[in-house]
Amino acid sequence: MSILTFAMPSKGRLMEAASELLGRAGLGIDRLGAERGYRGQLRGIEDVEVAFLSASEIAQNLRDGKADLGITGQDLLEEKIPPDEGSVTLLLRLAFGGADVVVAVPECWLDVASMVDLDDIAESFYERHGRRLRVATKYRNLTRRFFAARGVTGYRIVESLGATEGAPAAGIAEVIVDITTTGSTLAANHLKVLDDGVILRSSAVLAVRTVGKEDPRVQRLAAALAAPA
């Protein structure tokens, strides 16, 4: 039987929560080479090799076929892989890593509460300033799909390389698309989420290459992670 490559977050809260969940399911991980090695073996299911990668790398490796299944954020998965592509299947939503990808605007925009309002202001903004609204985000694909579905076209994306929520105050952008858990950082930067501006309610997920989703090892792992603690 061929070896399955199971991609796990290499650090941070996702790694800690995923390792704890696996442990409760009786599926520990033995790291190979050293405590901080980037390869390991999954205890409890034979012929499963663990690859420790960043959460964004996991999504890309699934798309490229370099990993067979993995735990990553749903936001990263849907950013990297269009929903209609079909190469990767979301097998299981996990009970950690919850956060929302949202559209947020300055609190002082009193007349802007919805995506329709944003579209309206985009037109007047162009008339006044001779340029399109700038939207700062790390989620280029999620933003484009969401804005297109709601008929918003008068904008351009500014790639965010740092703290996205600070972009409007810094004069880098007028609008942001970012991920938030409590909304406190947005509020601290005098931003508000549009009433219909939740693009995705994300969590950590178990995803698998669609061609291998019926593999008994994949099904066994999914069943173990879905079982109550």
ZADO-1210 file (C-alpha; in nm, 4 decimals, padded with zeros to 6 digits):
<atoms>
<atom x="00.0000" y="00.0000" z="00.0000" code="MET" pos="1"/>
<atom x="00.1324" y="00.3460" z="-00.0885" code="SER" pos="2"/>
<atom x="00.2184" y="00.5944" z="00.1838" code="ILE" pos="3"/>
<atom x="-00.0351" y="00.8712" z="00.2531" code="LEU" pos="4"/>
<atom x="00.1058" y="01.2161" z="00.3260" code="THR" pos="5"/>
<atom x="-00.0899" y="01.3903" z="00.6014" code="PHE" pos="6"/>
<atom x="-00.0037" y="01.7609" z="00.6284" code="ALA" pos="7"/>
<atom x="-00.0170" y="01.9192" z="00.9738" code="MET" pos="8"/>
<atom x="00.0394" y="02.2814" z="01.0821" code="PRO" pos="9"/>
<atom x="00.3999" y="02.3154" z="01.1931" code="SER" pos="10"/>
<atom x="00.3474" y="02.5767" z="01.4667" code="LYS" pos="11"/>
<atom x="00.1040" y="02.8044" z="01.6447" code="GLY" pos="12"/>
<atom x="-00.2446" y="02.7519" z="01.7794" code="ARG" pos="13"/>
<atom x="-00.3576" y="02.5380" z="01.4863" code="LEU" pos="14"/>
<atom x="-00.0695" y="02.2971" z="01.5469" code="MET" pos="15"/>
<atom x="-00.1394" y="02.2795" z="01.9200" code="GLU" pos="16"/>
<atom x="-00.5136" y="02.2275" z="01.8776" code="ALA" pos="17"/>
<atom x="-00.4706" y="01.9708" z="01.5985" code="ALA" pos="18"/>
<atom x="-00.2154" y="01.7741" z="01.8015" code="SER" pos="19"/>
<atom x="-00.4455" y="01.7774" z="02.1045" code="GLU" pos="20"/>
<atom x="-00.7397" y="01.6574" z="01.8950" code="LEU" pos="21"/>
<atom x="-00.5344" y="01.3758" z="01.7443" code="LEU" pos="22"/>
<atom x="-00.4139" y="01.2769" z="02.0894" code="GLY" pos="23"/>
<atom x="-00.7704" y="01.2569" z="02.2234" code="ARG" pos="24"/>
<atom x="-00.8555" y="01.0363" z="01.9243" code="ALA" pos="25"/>
<atom x="-00.5685" y="00.8025" z="02.0153" code="GLY" pos="26"/>
<atom x="-00.3600" y="00.9086" z="01.7141" code="LEU" pos="27"/>
<atom x="-00.0349" y="01.0519" z="01.8380" code="GLY" pos="28"/>
<atom x="00.2521" y="01.1697" z="01.6196" code="ILE" pos="29"/>
<atom x="00.6148" y="01.0571" z="01.6376" code="ASP" pos="30"/>
<atom x="00.8429" y="01.3230" z="01.4920" code="ARG" pos="31"/>
<atom x="01.1343" y="01.1871" z="01.2921" code="LEU" pos="32"/>
<atom x="01.4919" y="01.3122" z="01.3315" code="GLY" pos="33"/>
<atom x="01.4359" y="01.5651" z="01.6092" code="ALA" pos="34"/>
<atom x="01.1693" y="01.7245" z="01.8245" code="GLU" pos="35"/>
<atom x="01.1330" y="02.0034" z="01.5681" code="ARG" pos="36"/>
<atom x="01.1671" y="01.7785" z="01.2632" code="GLY" pos="37"/>
<atom x="00.9365" y="01.8404" z="00.9703" code="TYR" pos="38"/>
<atom x="00.8406" y="01.4759" z="00.9158" code="ARG" pos="39"/>
<atom x="00.6709" y="01.2240" z="01.1393" code="GLY" pos="40"/>
<atom x="00.4643" y="00.9076" z="01.1615" code="GLN" pos="41"/>
<atom x="00.1011" y="00.8868" z="01.2699" code="LEU" pos="42"/>
<atom x="00.0454" y="00.6329" z="01.5456" code="ARG" pos="43"/>
<atom x="-00.2657" y="00.4193" z="01.5163" code="GLY" pos="44"/>
<atom x="-00.3030" y="00.4185" z="01.1361" code="ILE" pos="45"/>
<atom x="-00.0445" y="00.2407" z="00.9247" code="GLU" pos="46"/>
<atom x="00.1313" y="00.3880" z="00.6215" code="ASP" pos="47"/>
<atom x="00.0544" y="00.7535" z="00.7040" code="VAL" pos="48"/>
<atom x="00.3466" y="00.9944" z="00.6985" code="GLU" pos="49"/>
<atom x="00.3068" y="01.3360" z="00.8599" code="VAL" pos="50"/>
<atom x="00.4479" y="01.6489" z="00.6932" code="ALA" pos="51"/>
<atom x="00.4688" y="01.9628" z="00.9079" code="PHE" pos="52"/>
<atom x="00.4026" y="02.2745" z="00.6984" code="LEU" pos="53"/>
<atom x="00.2649" y="02.6245" z="00.7426" code="SER" pos="54"/>
<atom x="-00.1146" y="02.6416" z="00.7178" code="ALA" pos="55"/>
<atom x="-00.0994" y="02.8241" z="00.3821" code="SER" pos="56"/>
<atom x="00.1521" y="02.5721" z="00.2453" code="GLU" pos="57"/>
<atom x="-00.0847" y="02.2889" z="00.3375" code="ILE" pos="58"/>
<atom x="-00.3591" y="02.4299" z="00.1156" code="ALA" pos="59"/>
<atom x="-00.1153" y="02.4732" z="-00.1732" code="GLN" pos="60"/>
<atom x="00.0335" y="02.1257" z="-00.1274" code="ASN" pos="61"/>
<atom x="-00.3130" y="01.9722" z="-00.1358" code="LEU" pos="62"/>
<atom x="-00.3892" y="02.1540" z="-00.4593" code="ARG" pos="63"/>
<atom x="-00.0563" y="02.0500" z="-00.6127" code="ASP" pos="64"/>
<atom x="-00.0953" y="01.6866" z="-00.5067" code="GLY" pos="65"/>
<atom x="00.2100" y="01.6954" z="-00.2778" code="LYS" pos="66"/>
<atom x="-00.0100" y="01.6077" z="00.0215" code="ALA" pos="67"/>
<atom x="-00.2989" y="01.3623" z="00.0285" code="ASP" pos="68"/>
<atom x="-00.4876" y="01.5162" z="00.3193" code="LEU" pos="69"/>
<atom x="-00.4282" y="01.7823" z="00.5794" code="GLY" pos="70"/>
<atom x="-00.5540" y="02.0113" z="00.8533" code="ILE" pos="71"/>
<atom x="-00.5613" y="02.3811" z="00.7681" code="THR" pos="72"/>
<atom x="-00.7889" y="02.6847" z="00.7859" code="GLY" pos="73"/>
<atom x="-01.0967" y="02.6851" z="00.5638" code="GLN" pos="74"/>
<atom x="-01.0141" y="03.0451" z="00.4708" code="ASP" pos="75"/>
<atom x="-00.6740" y="02.9413" z="00.3350" code="LEU" pos="76"/>
<atom x="-00.8212" y="02.6409" z="00.1577" code="LEU" pos="77"/>
<atom x="-01.0860" y="02.8444" z="-00.0253" code="GLU" pos="78"/>
<atom x="-00.8379" y="03.1229" z="-00.1024" code="GLU" pos="79"/>
<atom x="-00.5990" y="02.8786" z="-00.2698" code="LYS" pos="80"/>
<atom x="-00.8523" y="02.6454" z="-00.4310" code="ILE" pos="81"/>
<atom x="-01.1637" y="02.7706" z="-00.6164" code="PRO" pos="82"/>
<atom x="-01.4769" y="02.5893" z="-00.4922" code="PRO" pos="83"/>
<atom x="-01.5619" y="02.4624" z="-00.8411" code="ASP" pos="84"/>
<atom x="-01.2159" y="02.3185" z="-00.9087" code="GLU" pos="85"/>
<atom x="-01.2995" y="01.9879" z="-00.7420" code="GLY" pos="86"/>
<atom x="-00.9448" y="01.8713" z="-00.6756" code="SER" pos="87"/>
<atom x="-00.9805" y="01.8915" z="-00.2976" code="VAL" pos="88"/>
<atom x="-01.2757" y="01.7960" z="-00.0760" code="THR" pos="89"/>
<atom x="-01.3507" y="01.9486" z="00.2634" code="LEU" pos="90"/>
<atom x="-01.4044" y="01.6300" z="00.4620" code="LEU" pos="91"/>
<atom x="-01.4635" y="01.7609" z="00.8145" code="LEU" pos="92"/>
<atom x="-01.5003" y="02.0929" z="00.9955" code="ARG" pos="93"/>
<atom x="-01.3090" y="02.0873" z="01.3242" code="LEU" pos="94"/>
<atom x="-01.4059" y="02.2534" z="01.6504" code="ALA" pos="95"/>
<atom x="-01.1181" y="02.5007" z="01.6652" code="PHE" pos="96"/>
<atom x="-00.9634" y="02.7831" z="01.4663" code="GLY" pos="97"/>
<atom x="-01.2942" y="02.9662" z="01.4292" code="GLY" pos="98"/>
<atom x="-01.2808" y="03.3116" z="01.2682" code="ALA" pos="99"/>
<atom x="-01.4666" y="03.5179" z="01.0082" code="ASP" pos="100"/>
<atom x="-01.3352" y="03.6686" z="00.6855" code="VAL" pos="101"/>
<atom x="-01.5128" y="04.0044" z="00.6639" code="VAL" pos="102"/>
<atom x="-01.5453" y="04.3271" z="00.4669" code="VAL" pos="103"/>
<atom x="-01.4852" y="04.6283" z="00.6926" code="ALA" pos="104"/>
<atom x="-01.5015" y="05.0042" z="00.6321" code="VAL" pos="105"/>
<atom x="-01.4291" y="05.3099" z="00.8491" code="PRO" pos="106"/>
<atom x="-01.6849" y="05.3693" z="01.1260" code="GLU" pos="107"/>
<atom x="-01.7221" y="05.7277" z="01.0061" code="CYS" pos="108"/>
<atom x="-01.8839" y="05.6037" z="00.6815" code="TRP" pos="109"/>
<atom x="-02.2286" y="05.6391" z="00.8355" code="LEU" pos="110"/>
<atom x="-02.4147" y="05.5838" z="00.5083" code="ASP" pos="111"/>
<atom x="-02.2321" y="05.2606" z="00.4257" code="VAL" pos="112"/>
<atom x="-02.3841" y="04.9552" z="00.5956" code="ALA" pos="113"/>
<atom x="-02.4077" y="04.6975" z="00.3157" code="SER" pos="114"/>
<atom x="-02.2361" y="04.5790" z="-00.0011" code="MET" pos="115"/>
<atom x="-02.4944" y="04.7718" z="-00.2073" code="VAL" pos="116"/>
<atom x="-02.3946" y="05.0883" z="-00.0211" code="ASP" pos="117"/>
<atom x="-02.0297" y="05.0075" z="-00.0890" code="LEU" pos="118"/>
<atom x="-02.1021" y="04.9775" z="-00.4604" code="ASP" pos="119"/>
<atom x="-02.2799" y="05.3137" z="-00.4537" code="ASP" pos="120"/>
<atom x="-01.9961" y="05.4883" z="-00.2745" code="ILE" pos="121"/>
<atom x="-01.7422" y="05.3323" z="-00.5113" code="ALA" pos="122"/>
<atom x="-01.9041" y="05.5189" z="-00.8006" code="GLU" pos="123"/>
<atom x="-01.9097" y="05.8540" z="-00.6223" code="SER" pos="124"/>
<atom x="-01.5565" y="05.7962" z="-00.4925" code="PHE" pos="125"/>
<atom x="-01.4289" y="05.7577" z="-00.8481" code="TYR" pos="126"/>
<atom x="-01.6094" y="06.0740" z="-00.9571" code="GLU" pos="127"/>
<atom x="-01.4545" y="06.2736" z="-00.6725" code="ARG" pos="128"/>
<atom x="-01.1024" y="06.1314" z="-00.6704" code="HIS" pos="129"/>
<atom x="-01.0477" y="05.9937" z="-01.0201" code="GLY" pos="130"/>
<atom x="-00.9486" y="05.6516" z="-00.8892" code="ARG" pos="131"/>
<atom x="-01.1134" y="05.3374" z="-00.7594" code="ARG" pos="132"/>
<atom x="-01.1647" y="05.2405" z="-00.3977" code="LEU" pos="133"/>
<atom x="-00.8679" y="05.0503" z="-00.2644" code="ARG" pos="134"/>
<atom x="-00.9323" y="04.7244" z="-00.0766" code="VAL" pos="135"/>
<atom x="-00.6421" y="04.5979" z="00.1342" code="ALA" pos="136"/>
<atom x="-00.6387" y="04.2215" z="00.1844" code="THR" pos="137"/>
<atom x="-00.4420" y="03.8974" z="00.1931" code="LYS" pos="138"/>
<atom x="-00.7475" y="03.7246" z="00.0437" code="TYR" pos="139"/>
<atom x="-00.7392" y="03.8299" z="-00.3196" code="ARG" pos="140"/>
<atom x="-00.9441" y="03.5393" z="-00.4577" code="ASN" pos="141"/>
<atom x="-01.2062" y="03.5300" z="-00.1824" code="LEU" pos="142"/>
<atom x="-01.2491" y="03.9066" z="-00.2191" code="THR" pos="143"/>
<atom x="-01.2885" y="03.8973" z="-00.5970" code="ARG" pos="144"/>
<atom x="-01.5450" y="03.6170" z="-00.5865" code="ARG" pos="145"/>
<atom x="-01.7480" y="03.7790" z="-00.3083" code="PHE" pos="146"/>
<atom x="-01.7472" y="04.1262" z="-00.4623" code="PHE" pos="147"/>
<atom x="-01.8373" y="03.9880" z="-00.8066" code="ALA" pos="148"/>
<atom x="-02.1291" y="03.7893" z="-00.6650" code="ALA" pos="149"/>
<atom x="-02.2656" y="04.1127" z="-00.5176" code="ARG" pos="150"/>
<atom x="-02.2059" y="04.3260" z="-00.8249" code="GLY" pos="151"/>
<atom x="-01.9349" y="04.5447" z="-00.6734" code="VAL" pos="152"/>
<atom x="-01.6828" y="04.6389" z="-00.9415" code="THR" pos="153"/>
<atom x="-01.5505" y="04.9872" z="-00.8648" code="GLY" pos="154"/>
<atom x="-01.2476" y="04.8847" z="-00.6611" code="TYR" pos="155"/>
<atom x="-00.8922" y="04.7586" z="-00.6870" code="ARG" pos="156"/>
<atom x="-00.7087" y="04.5264" z="-00.4527" code="ILE" pos="157"/>
<atom x="-00.4028" y="04.6416" z="-00.2607" code="VAL" pos="158"/>
<atom x="-00.2070" y="04.3437" z="-00.1323" code="GLU" pos="159"/>
<atom x="-00.1635" y="04.3545" z="00.2431" code="SER" pos="160"/>
<atom x="00.1730" y="04.2418" z="00.3705" code="LEU" pos="161"/>
<atom x="00.1309" y="04.3502" z="00.7314" code="GLY" pos="162"/>
<atom x="-00.1476" y="04.4431" z="00.9708" code="ALA" pos="163"/>
<atom x="-00.4399" y="04.4806" z="00.7311" code="THR" pos="164"/>
<atom x="-00.6637" y="04.6548" z="00.9835" code="GLU" pos="165"/>
<atom x="-00.4207" y="04.9494" z="00.9931" code="GLY" pos="166"/>
<atom x="-00.4383" y="05.0132" z="00.6167" code="ALA" pos="167"/>
<atom x="-00.7169" y="05.2783" z="00.6203" code="PRO" pos="168"/>
<atom x="-00.5518" y="05.4809" z="00.8982" code="ALA" pos="169"/>
<atom x="-00.2196" y="05.4626" z="00.7133" code="ALA" pos="170"/>
<atom x="-00.3811" y="05.5886" z="00.3919" code="GLY" pos="171"/>
<atom x="-00.3014" y="05.2666" z="00.2075" code="ILE" pos="172"/>
<atom x="-00.6648" y="05.1669" z="00.1441" code="ALA" pos="173"/>
<atom x="-01.0214" y="05.2740" z="00.2141" code="GLU" pos="174"/>
<atom x="-01.1688" y="04.9268" z="00.2732" code="VAL" pos="175"/>
<atom x="-01.0266" y="04.6021" z="00.4087" code="ILE" pos="176"/>
<atom x="-01.1033" y="04.2321" z="00.3843" code="VAL" pos="177"/>
<atom x="-00.9513" y="04.0510" z="00.6795" code="ASP" pos="178"/>
<atom x="-01.0027" y="03.7663" z="00.9229" code="ILE" pos="179"/>
<atom x="-01.1285" y="03.8371" z="01.2728" code="THR" pos="180"/>
<atom x="-01.2246" y="03.6365" z="01.5795" code="THR" pos="181"/>
<atom x="-01.3772" y="03.8906" z="01.8196" code="THR" pos="182"/>
<atom x="-01.3812" y="04.2113" z="01.6152" code="GLY" pos="183"/>
<atom x="-01.1914" y="04.3954" z="01.8881" code="SER" pos="184"/>
<atom x="-00.8941" y="04.4792" z="01.6650" code="THR" pos="185"/>
<atom x="-01.1259" y="04.6169" z="01.3988" code="LEU" pos="186"/>
<atom x="-01.3018" y="04.8312" z="01.6599" code="ALA" pos="187"/>
<atom x="-00.9682" y="04.9538" z="01.7947" code="ALA" pos="188"/>
<atom x="-00.8871" y="05.0741" z="01.4437" code="ASN" pos="189"/>
<atom x="-01.2283" y="05.2432" z="01.4078" code="HIS" pos="190"/>
<atom x="-01.3569" y="04.9943" z="01.1500" code="LEU" pos="191"/>
<atom x="-01.6972" y="04.8262" z="01.1226" code="LYS" pos="192"/>
<atom x="-01.8054" y="04.5079" z="00.9454" code="VAL" pos="193"/>
<atom x="-02.0737" y="04.5564" z="00.6801" code="LEU" pos="194"/>
<atom x="-02.4102" y="04.4026" z="00.7715" code="ASP" pos="195"/>
<atom x="-02.3802" y="04.1522" z="00.4844" code="ASP" pos="196"/>
<atom x="-02.0013" y="04.1604" z="00.4769" code="GLY" pos="197"/>
<atom x="-01.9162" y="03.8179" z="00.6199" code="VAL" pos="198"/>
<atom x="-01.7428" y="03.6409" z="00.3325" code="ILE" pos="199"/>
<atom x="-01.6708" y="03.3166" z="00.5176" code="LEU" pos="200"/>
<atom x="-01.7244" y="03.1725" z="00.8649" code="ARG" pos="201"/>
<atom x="-01.4022" y="02.9789" z="00.8796" code="SER" pos="202"/>
<atom x="-01.2632" y="02.7111" z="01.1083" code="SER" pos="203"/>
<atom x="-00.9905" y="02.4517" z="01.0966" code="ALA" pos="204"/>
<atom x="-01.0846" y="02.1716" z="00.8572" code="VAL" pos="205"/>
<atom x="-00.9696" y="01.8296" z="00.7491" code="LEU" pos="206"/>
<atom x="-00.9363" y="01.8337" z="00.3710" code="ALA" pos="207"/>
<atom x="-00.8399" y="01.5557" z="00.1307" code="VAL" pos="208"/>
<atom x="-00.7452" y="01.5162" z="-00.2321" code="ARG" pos="209"/>
<atom x="-01.0760" y="01.4179" z="-00.3923" code="THR" pos="210"/>
<atom x="-00.9238" y="01.1195" z="-00.5730" code="VAL" pos="211"/>
<atom x="-00.8308" y="00.9633" z="-00.2392" code="GLY" pos="212"/>
<atom x="-01.1278" y="01.0494" z="-00.0193" code="LYS" pos="213"/>
<atom x="-01.2547" y="00.6881" z="-00.0153" code="GLU" pos="214"/>
<atom x="-00.9218" y="00.5497" z="00.1087" code="ASP" pos="215"/>
<atom x="-00.9936" y="00.3510" z="00.4287" code="PRO" pos="216"/>
<atom x="-00.7127" y="00.5314" z="00.6116" code="ARG" pos="217"/>
<atom x="-00.8656" y="00.8689" z="00.5255" code="VAL" pos="218"/>
<atom x="-01.2076" y="00.7530" z="00.6391" code="GLN" pos="219"/>
<atom x="-01.0664" y="00.6111" z="00.9614" code="ARG" pos="220"/>
<atom x="-00.8855" y="00.9348" z="01.0425" code="LEU" pos="221"/>
<atom x="-01.1956" y="01.1433" z="00.9697" code="ALA" pos="222"/>
<atom x="-01.4107" y="00.9163" z="01.1871" code="ALA" pos="223"/>
<atom x="-01.1616" y="00.9395" z="01.4747" code="ALA" pos="224"/>
<atom x="-01.1471" y="01.3202" z="01.4582" code="LEU" pos="225"/>
<atom x="-01.5261" y="01.3486" z="01.4329" code="ALA" pos="226"/>
<atom x="-01.5875" y="01.1294" z="01.7381" code="ALA" pos="227"/>
<atom x="-01.6732" y="01.3135" z="02.0623" code="PRO" pos="228"/>
<atom x="-01.3899" y="01.3420" z="02.3119" code="ALA" pos="229"/>
</atoms>
